[in-house]
Amino acid sequence: MKKYSWLLFLMVGMSVIAQKTITLNELYLAAEHHHPLHALHDVNRKVAGAQTAINNSTILPQINLSGQATWQSEVTTIPIKFPGIDIPTPPKDQYRALLEVSQSIYDGGSHRANKDQIMQTELVDDANADVQLYSFRESICRSYFGARIADLTITQLQVLINDLKQKENFLNEQIKGGVASGYQSSVLKVKVLDLDQSMQEIKRQKINAVNNLNALTGLSLDTTYHFNGNVQLSNGTRPEYKFYDAQKELVTLSLNQALTKYNPRIGAFIQGGYGKPSLNLLSDQFKAYSVIGLRAQWNLSNLYLHQSSKERDIAQNQLQKIDVQKKSFDLQQSIKMKTQELEIAHYEDLLRQDENIIQLYQTILTASNAQFENGITTVNDYTNDANNLTQAFIKRDQHRVLLNQSIELLNIIQGNK
């Protein structure tokens, strides 16, 4: 069995040298950049940039051009006659063109509130995209460790195949010497063919796992890649929590923006017009005119309609809704973490049993090998014992990989990077 162990070690070492290695974190990063959702970050920045530019334009001077042509059934007249004085009567058809340039002096905090809301909306949209991208990590993790199990199983099966082929050569020599029959050689050949079929099936499983990783990451991996890497438990935060916090902050900023419409506003303006009549209402001539002034506006309806209180109530309900969603997510996470912790404990227990089982099968195979070479037992007995040891090694390797997978899944659930 020392020969068997050294052969296994040599094959694993040669396999690692020949294969290219890729880590889970590299796959996670590749998947994030490959997925179409990654482009949302750039789109969100462009949208926020355009909205910010529009918002910034509100603090610049605003130019407004208007015009009107009217006819009215009655006009202002002075019913007093003065000798030698002709007081004109304004025309019933009136025309006016007006160009106004206005500048906000105080907008009630609307510009600043809009700016904060735009920036926070971008953060919410980015966080939402991160949540969706993060959800693909579990599939990547399972495919990665599935490929790792296939690698280790292939290695163990190849060791067994090589061992049985050596026994076949040993039998062929005995057959030539008349010591053994062709029956035992045929039994070995059938066992090797069965193992070759199992090998092909395991290779197919690795190809499927690699293809799944390629689809998720956009990489061009092949079966020569080496999938390995022990993981450790660590602390982190799920992107969903960042999303919930960003949503709550957006609700607060949206409330602040909504409340600005109840604040007073002050602005300056200058008007230049041309019309009939102009500022002189008694004139019936087209004339140019201008007006410069300050304008103040304050919506006082909130004092008796209490609209700001209603706005705050709506915002409070929205915050409570987000809190409920967060608590629901916490409950789901708690259940998932407990399940993974139980799986980790389960595989740790199985690994302790695996070592005992392997030691027993190694003892059995050592005795079986001696009995076979001395002609005490048949080749069928030996192949059964050798297969039992190989399957014990395969189970141990599977349990070790599944333990690492369970640890990584727990890391994913906890949000560890």
Secondary structure by P-SEA (a helix, b strand, c coil): caaaaaaaaaaaaaaaaabbbbcaaaaaaaaaaaccccaaaaaaaaaaaaaaaaaaacccbbbbbbbbcccccbbbbcccccccbbbbbbbcbbbbbbbbbbbbccccaaaaaaaaaaaaaaaaaaaaaaaaaacaaaaaaaaaaaaaaaaaaaaaaaaaaaaaaaaaaaaaaaaaaccccaaaaaaaaaaaaaaaaaaaaaaaaaaaaaaaaaaaccccccccbbbbbbbbbbbbbcaaaaaaaaaaaaaaaaaaaaacccbbbbbcccccccccccccccccccccccccbbbbbbbccccccaaaaaaaaaaaaaaaaaaaaaaaaaaaaaaaaaaaaaaaaaaaaaaaaaaaaaaaaaaaaaaaaaaaaaccccaaaaaaaaaaaaaaaaaaaaaaaaaaaaaaaaaaaaccc
